[in-house]
Amino acid sequence: MHKINEEVEKNRKSALVEARKKIKQCRISHSKTLEIGINGYLNVFPEEIRKLTWLTNLSVTSTDISIIPDWVDELENLKVLDISGNQKIKKLPSSLVNIKRLRKLILDNTGIRKLPSFIGKMLSLELLDISMYGIKEVPQCILDLPKLKRIETRGYDISYLPSLVAKQHELNMKDFLRRIEQCKKLHRKKLNLSFLYIGELPKELVDLYWLEELDLSCNDLKRLPEWFGNFSELSKLDLTENELTQLPDSIGNLIKLKQIDLSFNHLKTLPKSFCNLAALEDFCLVEAHDHPVLEEKFGQGAWFTDLPESFGNLSSLKNFYIYCTKVTGLPESFGNLINLKSLYIARDSHTDFHFPPSMKNLKSLREVTLSVSSKVPEFIGELKNLTMLDISHNKLYNLPGFLGKLTKLKDLNLHSTWIKELPDWIDNLKNLEFLDISCNDITVYPKIVNKLPKLKDFYDGYNIYNKS
């Protein structure tokens, strides 16, 4: 115990020395921004900050500090104060109200459980971030701040605070419409509407038919209107972290769409019209099925069960990525995706996944990641241009000989595959640069490194060999 205390004290001193170095640099350069903390060991708010009265941005984050000093109001030019990640801080000094120019107050993941009413007197405040902790009370005076534009509450349910929910919705909708109006005024081709937690797209959005990139991630959208198909110039669409149960048929009108991310929704399948997206190059869908960390964050999902047979019509597709879905196989038409460069399919279930015979047609594949089966599918042996193969986290026990034909392989990941020995054909992979055989009951001697002339990185769970 004594040694542990000594180590903690040593780390605290080191953290304070590092913080003082940054403060000194800030004083010499007269920088308006100071960021300290992060390592978790700093346990005092450095007195030296007091003299940096010209600061406009101060971040003291993820530390062991428990008290914000009263003299913080001497930093009269502060516009941004970030004390996020300081879980020992239970309250704020009332002197904060004297910082008349403060616009952003970030209290993300602190130990504060009740917002003090004096925040209601901070009349310049525009953003209040109270994410990641369970507040019990928000005084109405805070919600009535005249310049408040955003209240950030990522990471927890605030439904038990109806006044806060209503205010947040009001501010977010104003922000949503403001972004649309600004985009319209400047005829911008990119529009970011993420993290606004709106449940329905307002009709004002339909006028922006020229949009090429649209980010609607991290909202509460349950449906997309039929007029969504009017965005005929759209090339990139992000719909992650919503509550969509289906896509409108008009999605097929987005004939210039190249990238789409549908992760963390409640989609069961795709409409037939989806396969009209002839320009689509990147398809991504991640869910939370049987994944404790993701389920806790996004709720139990895994509604997605299958791909339409016509999926193979997406002739421009280059990258296909699905993770933690309930998809159990690919349609026969998948083999028509002859331009596919990257294939990533993984789930927590190890029941065998169906790959149609047509998969052998995917000669353009360069990178393949599969964590779906108890055996390596035979089509892999036909992919002579493959440069990366990740078959980690499969209960394979042994490796098929056809893998020895993949002579262009540069990267081979066999982590947690239950294999007990490396086959002799491994010597054929003369272009191999990276090899991971960790978390297997296997012993490999250094001679294997000598047999693979281009091997740069080799990891067996005990040693990391780096030739360079």
N, C-alpha and C positions, 0 to 999 in steps of 0.2 A: 504493500500500500504506500509505503514511504517513497519507493522508487517511482510509482505512478504519479504521486503528488509533485515530485521533483520534475518529472517530464512535463506535466501540465504547466508548472510555473515557468519552465524553460520556454515552452511554446508561447506562453503569454508575453514574456519579455521580448521574444523574437517578433511577435505580432505587433507589439507597441513600437519597436525599433523600425519595423517596416512602415508602419503608419506615419511615424515622424519623418521618415525619409521622403514620403510622398508629400507631406505637409510642407517640408522645407523646399522641395522642388516647386511646389505651387507658389510659395512665397517669393522665390527667386524669379520665376517666370511670370508672376502676377496672373496666373491662370484663373479663369472664372469658374472652373469646374474641378471638384475634388472628389475622388472615389477611394474609400478605404474600407477595410474589413474583409469580408468574403471568407477568410480562412477559419472563422469561428472561435479563435482564441483571444482576440482582442476583448478585454473586459472593462476598459475605462474609455470614456469619451475624451480624447486628447485635448488638454487645455490649450495647446498651441493653435488649434483651429480658431480660437477666439479672436486672434489678431487678423484673420483673413476676411476683413469686413467687406471686401469687394466681391466675394463669392456670389454667384448667381445659382449654381447647382452644387448641392452637397448630397453625397451618397455615403451613408455609414451602414453597410448591410451585412447580414449574416454573421453577427458577432456574438459575444457573450456579455455585451453591455446590458445593464439593467436600468440605467438612469440617463435621461437626456437632461443636461444641465440647464438651469434657468437662464444662463447667460447666452443661450442660443439666439435670443432676440437681438443681440448685438450684431449679428450677421444681417444687417438691415436690407441688404440688396438681394437676399435669397428669393429666387422665383420657384425653385424646385428643391424639396426636401424629401429624400428617400431613406427611410429607416426600415425597409422591408427585411424579413428574415431574422429579426431580433426578438426571439420568443420570450426573453426575460424582461422585456420592456412592457410594463403593465399599465403605464399611464403617461400622458404627455404633460410637459410643463405649460402652465397657463400663459407664460410669457410669449408663446408662439403667436398669440393674437397681435403682438406688437410688430410682427414682420408684415408690413402693409403690402408688400409686393408679391407675397407668396401666392403662386398660381397652382402648383401641383404638390399635394401632400400624399405620399405613398406609404401606407401602413400595412402592406401586404405581408401576411404570415408573421405578425407580431403577437405578443401576449395580451394585447388590449382587448377587453371584452365589452366595454361600454364607451361609446364616443362621448367625450366631454362637450357640454353645451357651448363652451367658449369658441368652438370651431365655427359656430353660427355667426360670430363677429368677424371672421376672416373674409372680408368682403371682396377680396381679389381672387379667391379660390375658384379655379375652373375645373380641376380634376381631383377627385378623392378616391384613392384606391384602398379598399378595405377587404381585399380578397383573402381567401384561405384561412379564415378563422371565424368562429361562430359568435358574432356580436348579438347581444341581447336587446339592445335599445339604441335607436337613432333619434335624437331630439329633432322635433319638427323644424326648429330654427336652422338646422344644418341643411335640410331639404329646401329651405326657402332662400338660400344664398343667391343673390342676384346674378352672379356671373358663372354659376355652376353649369358646366356643360356635360360632365360625365362622372358617373359613379361606377367604379369597377368592382365587381363582386365575383370574379372567377373562382371556381373551386368549391363553392358551397351553396346550399339551397337557402334562399332568403324569403321563401313563401310565407314564413311566420311573421314577417315584417311587411304587411300590406302597403303601408305608406311608402316604404323604401322601394318596393316592387313597382308601385305606380309612378314614382318619381323617376326611377331608372328607365322605365318604358317611355315616359314622356321625353326625357333627355336623349335617349337613343334614337327615337323617331325623329326628333329635331335634327340630330346629327346625320341620320340617314338621308333626310331630305336636303340637308345642307350639302352633303357630298354629291348628291345627284345634281343639284342646281349648279354647283361649281364645275362639275364634269360637263354639264350642258353648256355652260357659259364659255368654257375654254376648249370645248370640243375634244376633250381628252379621250384617248382610246383605251386607257386602263382605269378601272374603278375598283377600289377596295371598300367593301361593305362588311368586313368581318368584325366579329366581337360586338355586335350591336343587339344580339339576343331578340331579334324581331321574329314574330310568328307568321307574318304574311308580307309578301312583297307589295308595296304600294304601287298604284297604277302609274305614278310619275316616272317610274323606271322604264316603262315601255318606249318612251320617246328616244332613248339612247340607242338607237338601232345600229349605230356605227361602232359600238364597243368591240374591242378585240380581246381584252382580258377582263374577266369579272371574278372577283373573290367574294363569295357569300358564306365562307366558312364561319363556324362558331356562332351560329344563330339558332333560332328555334323553329325553323321552317318545317311545316308539316306537309306542304304541297307546293308545287310550282304551277303558276297559272298557264293556261294554254297559249297565251300570247308570248310566253317565254321563247317560243320558236322564232320570234321576229328578229332575234339577234343573229342575223345571217352572216355577220362578219366575225363572229366570236371564234377565237382560236384556242383560248385557254379558259377553263371553267373549274373553280374549286368550290365544291359543295360539302366539304368535310364538316363533321360535328353539327349535324342538324337532326331533324326527326322525320325525314322523308320516308314514306312507305311505298311510294311509286313515283315514276317520272312521267310527265305528260307525253302523249304521242307526238306532240310538236317538237320534241327534242330532236327528232330525226331531220328537222329543217336546218339544223346547225351544220351545214355542209362544209364549213371551213374549220370546224373544231378539230384541234390537234391534240389537246391534253384535257383529260377530265379526271377528277379525284372525287369518288363517291364514299369515302371512308366514314365510318361511325354514323350511319343512318340506320333505318329499319327497312331497307329494300329487300324484297323477296326475289325479284328477278328484274329483267330489263324489258321494256316494251319492244315489240318487233321493229318499230321504227328506228330504234337505237342503231340497228345494223345498216342504216342508210348513211352513217357518218363515215363516208369514204375517205376523208382526210385524217381520221383519228390515228395518232401515233402512240400515245401514252394512255393506258388504262390502269387505274389504281383503285382497289377496294379493300379496306382493312376493317375488320369487325372485332368484337370483344368476346366472342364465344369461348367459354372455358379458359379464359385468360384472366386470373384474379385481379391483376393490376389494372388492365383495361376495363374490366367489368365495373370495378369500383369507381373509375373515373367517368365512364360513359354509359353505364347501365348494361344489363344483360341484353345482348343483341343476337347476332348470328342469324338474322332472318334470311340472308341471301342463300339460296339453295342451288340454283342452276343458271347456266348461260343458255340463251336461245340457240337453237340449231343453226340459225343464220349468222351466228357470231363470226363465222369465217368470211363473211362478206366485207369485213373491215380490212381490206387489202393493204392499207397503208400502215397497219399497226406494227410498231417496232418494240414497244415495251409493255409487258403484261405482268401485273403485280396483284396477287390476292393473298390475304393472310387472315387466318382465324374465321373463315366463312364455313358454311355447311355444304359447300360445293363438293361433290364426291367424284366428279369426273368432267372431262371436257367433251364437247360435241364433236362428231366426226369431221365437221367442217373446219375445225380448228387447224387442221393440216393445210388449209388453203392460205394461211397467213405466212406466205413465203418470204415476207420482208421482216419478220420478227427477229430482233437482235437479242432481246433479253426476256427470259421467262422466270418468274418467281412465284412459286406456289408453296405455301406452308400452312399447316394447321396443327393444333395440339393433339388431335386424334390420329392414331396410327393405323386406322383401318385403311385397307388398300384403296388407292385412288385410281380411277379408270383413265387411261390414256389411249385414245383411238389409234389404230394402225397408221392413220394418215400423218401422225406426228413425225414420221421419218422423212417427210417432205420438207421439214423446216431447216433446210441446209444453211440458212443465213444466221442461225443462232450462234451467238458468241458467248453469252453468259447464261447459265442455268442454275437456279437454286430450287431444290426440291426437298421438302420435309413432309412427306405425305404417305410413305409406304414402307413395307418391310423388305422391299427389293428395289434395285435400280432398274427402271423401265428400259426395255431393250432398245427403244428408239434412240437413246443417248449414244449408243455405239455407232449410229449413222451420222452423228454430227461432227464431221471431220474438221470443221472450222472452229470448234469450241475452244475458247481460251480460258474460261473460268467455270468451274463446276463445284458447287456447294451442295453436298448431300449429307450435311451434318444433321444430328438429331433424328436419325433413322435407325431402327433396329435391323441392321443388315447382316451382322455376324461375319459375312465374308463379301469380297468384292468380285464382281463378274469379270471375266477375262477380256470382254470387249472394251473395257475402259482403257486397256493398254493400247488401243488403236488411236486414241485421241492424242496424237503426237504434237498438236499445237497448244495443248494445255499449258498455261502459265501459272494458274492458281487452282489448287485442289484442297478443299476443306472436308476432312473426314472426322471432325470433332463429334464425339458421342455417337459413334456408329456401331459400337459393340464388337468391332473387329478385334481379332487376337493376333493377327500377323499381317504384314504387308506382302502381297504376292510378288513373285519374281518379275512380272511384267512392269512393275513400277519403274524399272530401269529404262523402259522404252520412252518414258516421258522426258526426253532430253531438253525440252524447252521450259520445264517446270521451274518457276522462280519462288513460289510460295507453297508450303505444305504444312497443314495442321492435322496432327493425328492425336491431339490431346483428348483426355477423358475416355480412353480406351484401355483395355487390359493388354497392353502391347509394349514390348521393349524394343527399341530401335537403336542400333549401334551407329556410331559416327560414320561407318563405311558407306551408309546410304547417301550421306551428303556428298561423298566423293564420286559416287556413281551418277549423280545428277549435276552436270557441269554448270548449269545456269542458276542453280538453287541459291537464292539470297536469304530467304527467311524460312526457318524450319522450327516448328513448335510441337513438342511432345507432352506438354503439361508440366514438365519438370525443368526443361531447358529451352531457352530461345537461342537458336543458332542464327547468327547474322554474319554472312560471309563478308559483307562490305564493312 
